[in-house]
Structure formats: structure tokens, C-alpha cells
Amino acid sequence: MESIHQKVEAEYRDIRKKNEEERQNRIQMLYAKIPRLKELEEETYRTYSQLTAQLFENRELAEQHNHKIRSLQQEKKKLLRENGYSEDYLDTIYTCTTCQDRGYLH
């Protein structure tokens, strides 16, 4: 027999899955509508990879990568605003921001 905890966890798992599907739909819709967003995401990912590789070897270069990431994120937010969306429109969706759809606090 399934416990109450297991039922609650299953319900929250379904909520998280539904919200992630909605987020992915938003991403695909906006990438088609605003192709520069996809380019920014890809460039941000590449820059994070470079930052990770340089973090311990070259502090100055790492800071340059951090600056570039912040700049890319700002451009992404600006594009979203200019197209009538909130800056966090592509962020993870939570039905409950307090527990982040886990059913308990961390």
C-alpha cells in the first residue's frame, strides 16, 4: 500500500514534470520567435565551460569570462523585455516557490 508520503511525492513529481514541460515549450517557442536567445544560451554555455577550465589556472581570464556571462545574461533579459516577456520567463517554473514543488523545505 502506498503511504501518504509516497502519494504526496508522486503528486509533486507530476507538478515538476508538468512545469518543466511548460518551460521547454516556452523555450522552443521563443527560440523560434527570437533566434538570438538561442545563440545567447549557447554562447553562455560555452563561456561557462571556458570559465570552469580557467578558474584555477588564470584568475584574470576567469574574471573576463564572468564578465562576458553577465553581459550575455543582460542581453537575454533585454531581448525578453523588448519582446513583451518578463526577464524570468524562461526560468524554472515552480507552482510553489517556497518549497520549489518538493513538498518540504530544504
Secondary structure, DSSP 4 states (H G I P E B T S, - for coil): ---HHHHHHHHHHHHHHHHHHHHHHHHHHHHHH-HHHHHHHHHHHHHHHHHHHHTTT-HHHHHHHHHHHHHHHHHHHHHHHHTT--TTTTSPP-S-TTTTTSSS--
